[in-house]
Amino acid sequence: MTGPGSDREARAGWAFTAPALFLIGVFFVIPALGALVLSFTDFDIYSLGEFRNTRFVGLKNYRDLLENPTFWISLRNTGVFVLLGVPLSIGVSLGAALLLNARLGRWGGLFRTAWFTPYVTTLVAVAIVWRYLYHPRYGWINAVLDRLGMTPVDWLGDPFPAMMAIVVLSVWKGFGYTMLVFLAGLQSIPEELYEAARLDGAGVWRQFRHITLPQLRPTFLFVAIITFIGYCQVFAEPYVMTQGGPLKATTSIVLFMYEEGFRWWRIGPAAAIAMVLFLIMLAATAVQLRFRREDT
């Protein structure tokens, strides 16, 4: 049904959303389109002084990426970050949300604040602190291992421990936000469902399996998507802690893009890396949404 009232509501809606749409267009859409255009050029440091030095090279940047071993190493490392970090982050976040939802009384607010604090702490500062915790000689973690009679580990100097060290830091740093998302999802589940299940003799595990998990499916989808995107964009942790080493074992694709664009000033190839990463995240998100639609 349309009428003067609906037209006024539509105009009011556009009036309220116009500032946000303008900012999205200026700070997201236009830069994204600019990066797409740059990915087909050889834009570099010489082009900054004189734009006429820029040449259109077509798909050359993308072909060079496919022949660059560092690109495949960074892509593999990013895949490892995703495969290890996403399940761990979701599991830790859900576990913390279940604990907070278990009626902790006056202590609930304290735990909620304590667990959310790492998320709002500056990532660079956190990474520097954790780098000292991982120090092979003076780090607190190796000091505990030494007290337990275990051999100290060179956490950031060996490829596999370095990867795991960064994943653990990323999980600890980011689980606070997704914990609150899960907590909101848990608190939106009707209590009547649990009461009916208890009357039927269902235990805690069966309630969790047949009520909690199905009711949290939309929340799981949202958390999975934003967590996946976050781990695809891992940058500050390896940049501060390992500089992508040892032996490029922690070089993420965003760190590789940063080095191409801001260390070597190859802006065109860096833009091509950004477009490839965008397509990967877009495809993975579309697959997750497709599974969600088929599940429902």
Secondary structure, 3 states (H helix, E strand, C coil): CCCHHHHHHHHHHHHHHHHHHHHHHHHHHHHHHHHHHHCCECCEHHHHHCHHHCCECCCHHHHHHHCCHHHHHHHHHHHHHHHHHHHHHHHHHHHHHHHHCCCCHHHHHHHHHHHHHHHHCCHHHHHHHHHHHCCCCCCHHHHHHHHCCCCCCCCCCCHHHHHHHHHHHHHHHHHHHHHHHHHHHHHCCCHHHHHHHHHCCCCHHHHHHHHHHHHCHHHHHHHHHHHHHHHHCCCHHHHHHCCCCCCCCCCCHHHHHHHHHHHCCEHHHHHHHHHHHHHHHHHHHHHHHHHHHHHC
